[in-house]
Amino acid sequence: MEIKKLWDTPRDRLDPWARKTFYQISGLHREAPGQVRMENQAKKSWEDVKDHIYPRAILSHYTEVGLKEGRLTLDGEWIFSQVLEQVDSSIIKGAVAYGLTIGDLPEDPDLFLKLMGDFWGTAYIDSARKAMWEDLQNWEEFQGLSFSEELGPGFFGMGTNNLMKFDRLLDLSQIDVMLLDKGAMMPSKSVVGLFLLTEGEPLVFPDRCLFCKGNEKGCAFCGENQQ
């Protein structure tokens, strides 16, 4: 059985998380020449984008799932991830797929401010995922269940070609997200992913780095997310 729900949260709830993440990915947490000027530009960029940030998601809860040889079947769609080849299917009690966006953010014509705006967008979409995960723990239908680590296109051995499958499962148009050619989404600060549900201890995927589809430039950010 599939249960669909919409989720949203105020932007200001995300501000503390986003500010911390922004400083990490922008490098402003390190002392550098021109620090004051850069911080002023970062503040200006935030003022430009903050009123356009509207975190929202669509989620599908599947109480019946199939898992065989790394293929997870949800409502007739199968999604492959290499890391799932190592998971015992008998412990899976369900799954939650989601699509999440923070909306369409303006781009400044100044290249540096445009870069700062992109950093803010990344920080807020990451913070929105944290807030969504936090809220899911309190939903009545998930009491007594544990959420796995997050799976999604581009990491844990899951190809980006699965984006179309997530769209068919979720109908991303309900949160004003559309798929573009070559595996991109619009607005650009949008993500999809899923969690597996188990009883007792949450499922942790072994050898996570072995199957990563990213590159070494994302390791520091990924490590920040896992803390």
N, C-alpha and C positions, 0 to 999 in steps of 0.2 A: 504494500500500500504506500502511496505517495501523499505527503502533506506539504502544501506550499504555504509560505509565509513571507511577508514583507517586514523589513527591519529598518529603522533609522535612528539617528542619535544627534543631539546638538553638536555643532562644531566646537563650541567652547569646552565641551567635555574632553575633547582630544588635545586641546592646546598644550598641556604639560608634556604629554608623551611626544607630540609632534615637535615641540621645541627642542627636546633632548635629541631626538633622531636627526633633526635638521642640523644641529651643531655638529653631530658626528659625521654626517655624509658631506657636509659643506667644508669641513676642516676648520671651522671657526672655534672648535674646542681647543685648538692649539694656538699658542701665541705666535704672531707673525707680523712682519712689517705691514703697516696700513690697516691694522686690526680695527681701529675705530671707524675708519671709512667703510670697511667691508661690513661691519655690524650695522652701520647706518643704512647701507644699501639693502642688507637683509631685512631690516625693519620696514623699509619702504616697499620692498617686494611683498612682504607679508600683508601690509596694509592694502596692496593692490588686489591680492587674491582672496583674502580672508572671507569677504562677504559673498564669494562665489562657491564656497565649500559647503556641500550638502551631502553628508555621508548617508548612504542608503544601500540596501541589499535585498535580493530575493533569495530565499532558501527553500530547498526541497528536502524533506525528511523521508527516507526510504526505510521501511520496516522489514522489507524482504529484499535481500541482495544475494547475488551469486558471485563466487570467487573461485577461479580455477586457472592455474598456470599464469598468474599475473594479470588476468582479465577480470575486472570487476564489472558485473552486470547490474544496471540500474534501469528499471522500467523499459527493458528491451534494448537499451544502449550499453555497449561495453566500452570500458576505458582501461587501457593497458598501462601498467607501470612496472618496471623491473623489480622494484623493491617489494611489490606485492607477491612476487614469486616465493618470498621467504615467509609469508604470513599463513598461519593455520586458519583455514576458512571456518572451522567449527566454532571459533571464538567470536566471530563477527555477528553482532546483534542488530546491525543497521548501518546507515550512512547518511551524511548530511552534505549535500552539494550546495554551493552558493555562488552568486555573482555579486560583486561589490563595486561601487563607484563613489567618488567624491564630487562628481559633476565636471562640467567643462570650465576650465580655468583660463583667464585671459593671459595672453603672451605679450610681454613688453618688447617694443622694437629694439631697446638697448640689449645687446647680447649678454652682458653680465647680469642684468636684472632678469632677463629671460631664464638664464641658468639658475639664479636664485629661486625664481618662481617654480622651476621644475623640481628643485630640491624640496621646496615646501610641499609640492604636490605629492612627491614620494613619501615624505614624512607623514603627511596626513592620511594617505591610503594605508600605510603600514599601521598607523595608530587606529584607524577605523577597524582594521582586522582584529586588533587586540580588544577593542571595545565590543565588537560583535561576539568574539569568542567568550569574553567575560559574561555577556548577557545570556548566551546560550546555556551556560552552566546552570542558570536559574529557571530555565523554562521547564514547566511541569513534565512534559513528555520525555525529558532527558534525565529525570531524577533516577539515581541508581545506575546510570550509565557513565562511562568515561570516554572522552574524546581522544582520538589518536593524534599524533603529529599531523600536520597539514600536508596534503598532497595537492598537486596542481600542475598544469602544463608548464614545462620548462625546468622542473626539478623533480628529484627522486625517480629519474628515468622515465618521466611521462612526456611524450612529445607534444609540441605546440599544436599539432594537427587535431588534438582533442578539443580545441576551443569550440569547434562547430558542434560537437556532441554535448558540451555543457550548455550551449545555446539552445539546442533542441530539448534538453532536459528542463531548463529553467525559464526559457523565454525572456532573454535579457532586455527585450524592448520594454518590459514592465518597469525597468529602472532607467529607461532612456539610454541604454547602451546598445551599440550596433557593432557587428564584426566587419572589418575591412579585409582587403586582400593581404595575403602573406602573414596571417596570424596576428593581426593587430586589432585593437578595440578602440572605439571612440565613444566617450572621452578617453584620452590616453591613460589617465589615472584610474583605471578600472582593472579588476582582477577576478579570476574564478578559481575555485578550489573545492576540496572536499575533505571531510573527516570520516573516519571509520569509528563505529561505536562498539564498545565492549563492556562487559561487566567486570568489576574489580579494577585492577591496575590498568592505566591507559596504555595503549599499544604504542611502542617505540620502535621505529624502523632501524634495523642494524645496517651498518655500512652505508650510511646516508650519502657520504661524499662520493662513494664509488659510482653512483648512478646519477650524479648531478649533471644537468644539461647546461649549467652556467659556466663561467670561467673564473679565474682566480681574482678578478677585480671585484667580484661580488662577495668574496669570502668574509670580509670584515663586516659587511652589512648583514649577511646571513648569520654570523656569529652573534651579532647584536640582537637579532630576532630570537635566538634560541636562549638567551639569558632570561 
